[in-house]
Amino acid sequence: MTFTSKLLAGTALALSLGTAAMADEVSDTLNSALKAYEEGDVTYALEELDYAKQLMQEMKTGELSAFLPAAPEGWTAENDADTTAGFAMMGGGTAAAKRYFKETGEEFTITIVVDSPMIGMMGGMIQNAGAMGMKTVRVGREKFLDNEGDLSALIEGRVLVQASGEPREVVLPLLESIDYRELGRFGY
């Protein structure tokens, strides 16, 4: 058995210890990749590895969604797959978003993005917003950049939290309810 075969087998074994239903599909896909590799079908093995990576990314997104607050009383919340997909197309990382709305037309979205290259591009501006003369808003211990009503904070240098929409008196308490310390450790 070659080193690559051992690596694929070890990865399959390690991942099989993960989340029940999804992990079974991940394990099956990794085993399929290993089999294809052993049969010399490298192209199919790579396709299977990509699919396994996609499945694990979905698992990670589900875990990240748990940090998004429940809808406040009188509001409805739903996962915002369009926003999440948009971030995925902008260079990767893990993202989760929730749209909050009322029948009266009020609406806002809270988005969390982890380990995306986009964070590196925006990080300096967000972390130094006050020094650059930009408006900031304090939410608990965190400072959010206020860019014309859209709020953005960088947590632990790798987690971007954004809120867009109104009313501010509903958005801010929801942002305060997020466990930023635990969020900063996400994925470790």
Helices and strands as residue ranges (DSSP letters): H 3-15, H 20-38, H 42-65, E 76-79, H 81-89, E 94-101, E 107-114, H 117-127, E 136-139, E 142-147, E 150-155, E 159-165, H 168-176, H 180-184
